[in-house]
């Protein structure tokens, strides 16, 4: 993760409601990925291009979590989102 990299939704994922949770579905994967509230917050925050540090600030403000833990979890979440095609690096 570089400080000057912007992340944004890829436009490939469709949001589905599964009970009280949100899930993302990408047609070519034929799989549904259920997100916890924080993961969905991260995805929604990427509706417009956003920097990693800006995402950290959003999560910290909403959850009140510890910054280092947020950074570690966010790196993992972004890696997964990129791998599943939910997001992309903004150009």
N, C-alpha and C positions, 0 to 999 in steps of 0.2 A: 504494500500500500504506500503510495507516494502522496505527499501532502498536497500536490497540485493536480491530482486525478479527480475528475468529476465522475460520479456514477448516476445512472438514470435508468428508469424502467425500460425494458427492451421492446415493449409493445407486443410480445409474443404470448405472455401469460394472461390467462383469464382468471378473475377472482370468483370463487364459489363460496357459498356459505354452507358449512357443515356443522349442524347443531348450533352451538354458540361460537364456533371458531370460524376463521377464514382459511381458505385453501387456495393454492395457485395451481393451475392446470396449464400445461403446455402441450398442445395437440400432438406434436411429433414424438413426444416422450410417452404418451398414453399413461401418464401417472398423475396422481393428485398428491400434492404436498401440503399437509396441514401445518399452519403456522401458529405459533403462540402469539400472544398480544404484542410482545416486543418485536418479534420478527415482522409482524404485519405493520407495525408502526414504522419500522425501517423501510419496508417496501413502499409504503405510502409516502414517506418522506422523499423518496426517489422519483416522485411524479415529475419533478423538475430536476435538472442537473444539480448535484449537491456534492460538496467535498466531504471526505472522511471526517475531518475535525468538526464540521458542521453537524454531521450525523451524531457524533459523540455528544455534542452540546444538546441536541434535541433529546436524545435518550436520557442523558443525565438530568435534564430539566423535568422530563415526564416521570422517570422512575426514581430519581433521587439516588441512583446507584453510585458505586465507587468508580472513579474514572478509569483506573487501570483495568479493572474487571470488564468494564464496558468496552474498552479498546480491544481487549483480547477476544471477547465474544463477538464484537462487530467484525473483526477481521475474518473470523470463522464464518460468520453469516454471509458476508460479502463474497467470500470464496465459493460458498455453496450456491448462492444466488447466481453468480457468474456461470458456474458449472451447469446449473439447471436451465440457464437461458432466461431467467426472470429479469435480469438487469444486464446492462452493458456499460462499458466505459464511454462516456459522452465525448463526442468529437467537436 
